[in-house]
């Protein structure tokens, strides 16, 4: 081994070239590597979505999701599947086991789903796609005092402009409604002209078509024949002839109906600081650089703002790259400070040249690790930056040990080359063992399963690569650079007063260290070795004490603590069927509470606490909920940056919650801050069973039990009462009149939901044309008396005479996992007052009671507990591996 050490130590040229190449490669990697907030990884999941217009959740469950479950159940490679049956659509999430190719599995699932031939007639084609995480780079707001249509046109124009930028590929408009042409016909008009909804819709279809008619081949040319009759606007639809009488009189659509060329009847209102707006979400693909995207978009906004008409503004609501820039700045600052401290300490106690080359090990290790990270397809993100920061103080340790050993041999009078060889040979094995031990401790983190494992997978890679490069540098490159170390026993004479002053400081600190080693450290070490068993017992006692502090709850544990971010979010949810006006009042109350809070809390800098207020009606702002409709709304507050704020965002969230108080009628009011890892609450419990009544009863019991724990808050479930259903059942005597259940269902469906006459491609928009009752007739139950059901012979019978009507509660969303219905109960935990693990451990006996009380019930822990289970297991494995 000494021969190998001598060969590398003598070859200074190789060492210099190697250092130069490492820095050059690190520079290229630093310029080329992708920078993003969170690491990119596959979720190993696909989503199957099947629109089923007009269907209720139970019909979707029976007609769509259960049939898909039967097809994919038992397929090799599927870890778990979950179905969501909601109004108008069914959704299936399929999660695969580790090691299976997602593309192949998606192809197999597609084949299974497309082979189903018994889907309902009105169900649309399945949409199957892989679930990926689209990282948000920036959130822009286009606000102005103009109509919704005009604002949408400007938003689409700006979206096209941004997507034309070289670095940007993904822009999504949010808070926007789809176009729709509504043909509203009153019951009175239908009776007056003796028409049905189907007849009106058929007339629209027949008059709205472009059809090729072949080719006329003349001697000079070929002429293509086309019949052109497609219409694209409400004004063009008005001239459609719906009824032509024998007398020659025609009834056009505008005489029969009210034509509304506008938007779908789904409330979706977005306000920023009280002003109507649309949001543009700028995202990045896997290989796109977030900082470059942000820079280009910022430059575009600055230029575009000067071109926008008066009264409309385009502003940046949120730039998520600010956090990334802060982390990179923190890494750079830590590296410079660490390098400076190492240099000064080694210079003070050892030697100037030695301190320079040992300190140079920090940038060499970082540059080498950055090169490897870029070569294997890694990125600069929150996890890799954390790895660099964590390893910063470790990578120089081995170089310090080697450098000090060489310095000691050189001080003993050996030649520079011999001192380098002997010094390295003396400590090579301990240094290698120490670094390998550290590497082994991080290896288990590379094999953590689940989303959490993929999220942190780059962290151990960065640490291991940094340590490996550092070990190579101190064993091969450092001895060559120290093989010309000057004799420390020779006193250098210099006439410069500053140099002489610095030499005196160096001599004083060096002598002080030698005195400390000789008179304090060496005697203490001698006694510790003589009383080694006592020392081992003290170390074990400290270990047990540390474990006791954690297990006893004195030192709190949180797997993924809430970070002090600049965004806090509140979501309010009412029962399905709640009018938009009720949700709007709740959002206004939340906004007023935030305004009051903004005036109460004084920040460190004196600036206002809240910089921007964003409110959305019709959609939840929580990624976990993904709920939409007039019964939900969300609000976000963008706070002053942490350094100027002087108060943690968690405290602001708690104060906001208290300021709002309880909202009457709301089924949930949840608050959350920014998360630094995979989504999920501190406590998530799945309750599965065969009957919904048992599941809901157990859900209430669990929520009541969780409320008893101090520090457990935001207790909620993903179950929400559905809309009240008006159920129609055909009377027996109606069958004798020739009316079938299908006749009843189709006519009611057409009148209230809308008979889709045709779909138009108007520019980039897919516009649906629907024929239905007027808005007034669809807003009062008393108008049911006026509705007529038409028989095939042309008779018109009152609805109440052919159908029995009952009102019953319905479901909002029916969730099933692996074919069994389930409800999730979740809660957040204040880590200063409680521990999620302790709460769940204490609930173990209560879970057994629930399973006994409700036969067939099964309970599973999910969320943060499941995400971190493999990680904690890997950490426990690393200890014996490191010892071995």
Secondary structure, 3 states (H helix, E strand, C coil): CHHHHHHHHHCHHHHHHHHHHHHHHHHHHHHHCCECCCCCCCCCEEEEEEEECCCCHHHHHHHHHHHHHHHHCCCCCEEEEEEEEECCEEEEEEEECCCCCHHHHHHHHHHHHHCCCCCCCCECCCEEEECCCCEEEEEEEEEECCCHHHHHHHHHHHHHHHHCCCCCCEEEEECCCCEEEEEECCHHHHHHHCCCHHHHHHHHHHCCCEEEEEEEECCCCEEEEEEECCCCCHHHHCCCEEEECCCCCEEEHHHHCEEEEEECCCCCEEEECCEEEEEEEEEECCCCCHHHHHHHHHHHHHHHCCCCCCCEEEEEEEECHHHHHHHHHHHHHHHHHHHHHHHHHHHHHCCHHHHHHHHHHHHHHHHHHHHHHHHCCCCECHHHHHHHHHHCCCCCHHHHHHHHHHHHHHHCCCCHHHHHHHHHHHHHHHHHHHHHHHHHHHHHHHHCCHHHHHHHHHHHHHHHHHHHHHHHHHHHHHHHHCCCCCCCCCCCCCCCHHHHHHHHHHHHHHHHHHHHHHHHHHHHHHHHHHCHHHHHHHHHHHHHHHHHHHHCCCCCCCCCCCCCCCEEEEEEEECCCCCHHHHHHHHHHHHHHHHHHHHHCCCCCCCCCEEEEEEEEEECCCCCCCCEEEEEEEEEEEECCHHHHCCCHHHHHHHHHHHHCCCCCEEEEEEECCCCCCCCCCEEEEEEECCHHHHHHHHHHHHHHHCCCCCEEEEEECCCEEEEEEEEEECHHHHCCCCCHHHHHHHHHHHHHHEEEEEEEECCEEEEEEEECCCCCCCCHHHHHHCEEECCCCCEEEHHHHEEEEEEEEECEEEEECCEEEEEEEEEECCCCCCHHHHHHHCHHHHHHHHHHCCCCEEEEECHHHHHHHHHHHHHHHHHHHHC
